[in-house]
Amino acid sequence: MRQYQAEISGNLVKPEIQKYFESFYEISDTPDAHQKYSEQFTKNAKLIMASNEANGRDEILKVRTGMWEKVAKRLHKPQKIFSFASGSDEVMLFGTVDYELRDGKKAHVDWSARSHFAQEDGELKMDFYQVYLDTAAMSRAK
């Protein structure tokens, strides 16, 4: 899981949020963990992934499944997490992701994300997650 550890900006990010992301990106990089991925979100969460928007776990599950249609492998490398304020449930982060597509091509993409957390059934989950990335980078895959 060390590859999923991101540097924290200052002492403002809650330790449980840092730990959450270490697990989240490992799940994200696991090809058949679609259901587990969707369960990282609250029941009514909003996910915006580039130009795709999903509201609620059922739609998030559909987006997640679609994210793997052309991808054979992916590896997220979160680099830094920034909190909006001490103890805040809202953070920004950035990193890179390496893709290996089903046709054998590879791509390296920078991304950033904004997320908001809430407790649901005694667990920390995201109720909002928006990812910013260059979708054209996939078309430039080599």
C-alpha positions in Angstrom: 0.0 0.0 0.0 3.0 2.3 0.2 2.5 3.3 -3.4 -0.8 4.8 -2.4 0.5 7.0 0.4 0.3 10.7 -0.4 2.2 13.5 1.3 0.0 15.6 3.5 0.1 19.4 3.2 0.6 20.7 6.7 -1.2 19.1 9.6 -4.7 19.9 8.5 -5.8 16.6 6.9 -7.5 14.2 9.2 -5.5 10.9 9.5 -8.6 8.9 8.7 -8.9 10.7 5.4 -5.3 9.9 4.5 -5.9 6.2 5.4 -9.1 6.2 3.4 -7.4 7.2 0.2 -4.7 4.6 0.6 -7.4 1.9 0.6 -9.5 3.7 -2.0 -6.9 3.8 -4.7 -5.9 0.2 -4.1 -9.6 -0.7 -4.7 -9.7 1.7 -7.7 -6.8 -0.2 -9.3 -8.3 -3.6 -8.7 -10.1 -4.6 -12.0 -12.9 -6.7 -10.5 -13.6 -4.6 -7.4 -16.6 -2.8 -8.9 -19.0 -3.3 -6.0 -16.4 -2.6 -3.4 -15.5 0.6 -5.2 -19.1 1.8 -5.2 -19.4 1.0 -1.5 -16.7 3.6 -0.8 -19.4 6.2 -1.4 -22.5 7.2 0.6 -25.8 5.9 -0.8 -26.6 9.3 -2.3 -23.1 10.4 -3.3 -22.2 12.3 -6.4 -19.3 11.3 -8.6 -18.0 13.5 -11.4 -15.3 11.8 -13.4 -14.2 14.1 -16.2 -17.4 14.5 -18.3 -19.3 11.6 -16.6 -21.6 12.3 -13.7 -23.2 9.7 -11.4 -25.7 10.2 -8.5 -26.0 7.4 -6.0 -24.3 4.0 -5.8 -26.1 2.4 -8.6 -25.0 5.0 -11.1 -21.5 5.1 -9.6 -21.3 1.3 -10.1 -22.2 1.8 -13.8 -19.5 4.5 -14.3 -16.9 2.4 -12.5 -17.7 -0.6 -14.7 -17.3 1.6 -17.8 -14.0 2.9 -16.6 -12.5 -0.6 -17.1 -14.0 -1.4 -20.5 -10.8 -0.4 -22.4 -8.4 -0.6 -19.5 -6.4 -3.7 -18.6 -4.4 -2.2 -15.7 -4.2 1.0 -13.9 -1.9 2.3 -11.2 -2.8 5.5 -9.2 0.1 7.3 -7.5 -1.5 10.0 -5.3 1.1 12.6 -4.4 -0.4 15.2 -2.1 -3.5 15.8 -0.1 -4.6 19.4 0.9 -7.3 20.2 3.4 -9.6 23.2 3.1 -9.1 23.9 6.9 -8.0 22.1 10.0 -10.4 19.2 10.6 -12.3 19.8 7.4 -14.2 16.9 5.7 -13.3 18.4 2.3 -9.9 17.9 0.6 -8.1 18.3 -2.7 -5.5 16.0 -3.9 -3.4 15.3 -7.0 -1.3 12.6 -8.5 -0.7 10.5 -11.6 -2.2 7.4 -13.0 -0.6 4.9 -15.4 -2.9 3.0 -17.7 -2.3 -0.1 -19.8 -5.1 -0.4 -22.3 -6.5 -3.7 -23.6 -4.9 -3.0 -27.0 -1.5 -2.9 -25.3 -1.0 0.9 -25.5 0.0 2.8 -22.3 -0.7 6.2 -21.0 0.5 8.4 -18.1 -2.1 11.0 -16.9 -1.9 13.7 -14.3 -5.1 14.2 -12.3 -6.5 16.1 -9.4 -9.7 15.6 -7.3 -11.9 17.3 -4.9 -13.7 15.2 -2.3 -16.1 15.6 0.6 -16.6 13.0 3.3 -19.4 12.0 5.6 -20.1 9.2 8.1 -22.5 6.6 7.0 -23.3 3.4 9.0 -20.3 4.3 11.2 -17.9 4.4 8.3 -16.1 7.2 6.6 -17.3 7.5 3.0 -17.2 10.1 0.2 -20.5 11.9 -0.5 -18.8 13.9 -3.3 -15.9 13.1 -5.5 -14.9 15.1 -8.6 -11.9 14.1 -10.7 -10.2 16.5 -13.1 -8.0 14.9 -15.8 -7.1 15.2 -19.5 -9.3 12.7 -21.2 -7.5 13.3 -24.5 -4.4 11.7 -22.9 -5.9 8.3 -23.4 -6.2 8.9 -27.2 -2.5 9.8 -27.2 -1.7 6.5 -25.6 1.4 4.7 -27.1 
